[in-house]
Amino acid sequence: MEVVILLPYIHEFGVIACIEKDKEYAAYEPEKYNCIGVDGDLFDELLSKNFGKKIHQLETFAHNTNRPFKSLAYWGITLIPPSSHKQFLNMVSEANVEYQSAELEELIKKIAEAIKQDKWMIHYGV
């Protein structure tokens, strides 16, 4: 009998207590960063709207601090520096005016936590 494991279709966001320069963030460790999840279908809908255009302007890093990127890596790991948090917070807050989503509210809280602590964020794509 074949066992099929279904993984949740979500994007996960957490706060990194201490960013390690040059470290390759390749492991899937959402518990380590106390990640919260945003449903993949909701995220896809956001990407198809004005939020999607704005997110592609967000300055981030792909997998390590030496690989500048714009946007969130849909399938991979994105590091979001403190310098991008306010822009990210504004995008999510704006989107949530329309959606009134509990998941987006949690993401807003997570971004605010990162701002308050001046810490990097991590995003795990689907």
Disulfide bonds with the S-S distance in Angstrom:
none
